[in-house]
Amino acid sequence: MRFKPLAAAAEEGRAIGRQLPGALVLLGADATEGALKALRGPRLLHIVTHGFFLPVQREPHGPLVQLPLDVDSPGLGGWGSGLPRLETPLLRSGLALAGANRPVAGGDDGILTALEASQLDLNGTKLVVLAACETGVGDVRGGDGVYGLRRALVIAGAETQVMSLWKVSDDATRELMQAYYGRLLAGGGRGEALRQAQLAMLAIPERAHPFYWASFIVSGNDAALDGRPVGLTAARVPPHHGCGCDVAARPRAGAGAAAALLAMCALACRRKHGRGAGAAADSPGRRRIPGKPRGARQRRSCVDVSASRR
């Protein structure tokens, strides 16, 4: 498997390091598998690299197979020219670190699989951010959740994980992460800070497409880094051109109350004077909803979900 260089990885690492005083920043050849395994409960862990999730192998006991080896192609392949068929999702997902393209015999191969990640010492780690492609993808098994890097980090002890669901843009990810840490260090919640950063990016026309901001999700503890619970902040994002659901201005409290009283009066009058022919026409034992024609389906109400979580 060959991994192409990430031009913005070092720049993102330095930028995040400047936001986190005292942070240990490992770039290039220093960002090894061994260095990652040597960590002991870091408070925050931010990894910028390639992530992958290999497709399931249908014949687990068959011979070695030939798979596409370009990590940037739609069909992600496997290591070398002969990859043994892999049955475990924790072996089919992972991260590429220094030396992944040139593994050294007898040493680390530069590939941190999810199975290896589950053995990291992340007890006490408040947040792990995997700023890489498809780090939140895995196999879904009934009753067990998603098998992949997400599950591995939970087993390792991380309280909260930020990961992606598809291939991401280098520049947009760097911008999103810098905005995320800015809100996080200002006291925002681990989930709410990302949501606010995504809403801010949504408001930028050239970044409004979900490809740029919607890939990243938060799993785990939503509280601030100091453990303080943080609620959602209401936000109203104007609908994009072409949306058929325009949110109308909310009526004033007085107008709403008056409308409700008028509706109640009309209903009372209808009940008082509507008995007779109209009531006899209805089938016995069946109540008819006032004002609702027979056979009409109730339309679901349109609600403002801009302040809801995914």
Secondary structure in CASP SS format (residue, H / E / C, confidence):
PFRMAT SS
TARGET T0000
AUTHOR 0000-0000-0000
METHOD secondary structure of the structure
MODEL  1
M C 1.00
R E 1.00
F C 1.00
K C 1.00
P C 1.00
L C 1.00
A C 1.00
A C 1.00
A H 1.00
A H 1.00
E H 1.00
E H 1.00
G H 1.00
R H 1.00
A H 1.00
I H 1.00
G H 1.00
R H 1.00
Q H 1.00
L C 1.00
P C 1.00
G C 1.00
A C 1.00
L C 1.00
V C 1.00
L C 1.00
L C 1.00
G H 1.00
A H 1.00
D H 1.00
A C 1.00
T C 1.00
E H 1.00
G H 1.00
A H 1.00
L H 1.00
K H 1.00
A C 1.00
L C 1.00
R E 1.00
G C 1.00
P C 1.00
R C 1.00
L E 1.00
L E 1.00
H E 1.00
I E 1.00
V E 1.00
T C 1.00
H E 1.00
G E 1.00
F E 1.00
F E 1.00
L C 1.00
P C 1.00
V C 1.00
Q C 1.00
R C 1.00
E C 1.00
P C 1.00
H C 1.00
G C 1.00
P C 1.00
L C 1.00
V E 1.00
Q C 1.00
L C 1.00
P C 1.00
L C 1.00
D E 1.00
V C 1.00
D C 1.00
S C 1.00
P C 1.00
G C 1.00
L C 1.00
G C 1.00
G C 1.00
W C 1.00
G C 1.00
S C 1.00
G C 1.00
L E 1.00
P C 1.00
R C 1.00
L C 1.00
E C 1.00
T C 1.00
P H 1.00
L H 1.00
L H 1.00
R H 1.00
S E 1.00
G E 1.00
L E 1.00
A E 1.00
L C 1.00
A C 1.00
G C 1.00
A C 1.00
N C 1.00
R C 1.00
P C 1.00
V C 1.00
A C 1.00
G C 1.00
G C 1.00
D C 1.00
D C 1.00
G C 1.00
I E 1.00
L E 1.00
T E 1.00
A H 1.00
L H 1.00
E H 1.00
A H 1.00
S C 1.00
Q C 1.00
L C 1.00
D E 1.00
L C 1.00
N C 1.00
G C 1.00
T C 1.00
K C 1.00
L E 1.00
V E 1.00
V E 1.00
L E 1.00
A E 1.00
A C 1.00
C C 1.00
E C 1.00
T C 1.00
G C 1.00
V C 1.00
G E 1.00
D E 1.00
V E 1.00
R E 1.00
G C 1.00
G C 1.00
D C 1.00
G E 1.00
V E 1.00
Y E 1.00
G E 1.00
L H 1.00
R H 1.00
R H 1.00
A H 1.00
L H 1.00
V H 1.00
I H 1.00
A H 1.00
G C 1.00
A C 1.00
E C 1.00
T E 1.00
Q E 1.00
V E 1.00
M E 1.00
S E 1.00
L C 1.00
W C 1.00
K C 1.00
V C 1.00
S C 1.00
D H 1.00
D H 1.00
A H 1.00
T H 1.00
R H 1.00
E H 1.00
L H 1.00
M H 1.00
Q H 1.00
A H 1.00
Y H 1.00
Y H 1.00
G H 1.00
R H 1.00
L H 1.00
L H 1.00
A C 1.00
G C 1.00
G C 1.00
G C 1.00
R C 1.00
G C 1.00
E H 1.00
A H 1.00
L H 1.00
R H 1.00
Q H 1.00
A H 1.00
Q H 1.00
L H 1.00
A H 1.00
M H 1.00
L H 1.00
A C 1.00
I C 1.00
P H 1.00
E H 1.00
R H 1.00
A C 1.00
H C 1.00
P H 1.00
F H 1.00
Y H 1.00
W H 1.00
A C 1.00
S C 1.00
F E 1.00
I E 1.00
V E 1.00
S E 1.00
G E 1.00
N C 1.00
D C 1.00
A C 1.00
A C 1.00
L C 1.00
D C 1.00
G C 1.00
R C 1.00
P C 1.00
V C 1.00
G C 1.00
L C 1.00
T C 1.00
A C 1.00
A C 1.00
R C 1.00
V C 1.00
P C 1.00
P C 1.00
H C 1.00
H C 1.00
G C 1.00
C C 1.00
G C 1.00
C C 1.00
D C 1.00
V C 1.00
A C 1.00
A C 1.00
R C 1.00
P C 1.00
R C 1.00
A H 1.00
G H 1.00
A H 1.00
G H 1.00
A H 1.00
A H 1.00
A H 1.00
A H 1.00
L H 1.00
L H 1.00
A H 1.00
M H 1.00
C H 1.00
A H 1.00
L H 1.00
A H 1.00
C H 1.00
R H 1.00
R H 1.00
K H 1.00
H H 1.00
G C 1.00
R C 1.00
G C 1.00
A H 1.00
G H 1.00
A H 1.00
A H 1.00
A H 1.00
D C 1.00
S C 1.00
P C 1.00
G C 1.00
R C 1.00
R C 1.00
R C 1.00
I C 1.00
P C 1.00
G C 1.00
K C 1.00
P C 1.00
R C 1.00
G C 1.00
A C 1.00
R C 1.00
Q C 1.00
R C 1.00
R C 1.00
S C 1.00
C C 1.00
V C 1.00
D C 1.00
V C 1.00
S C 1.00
A C 1.00
S C 1.00
R C 1.00
R C 1.00
END
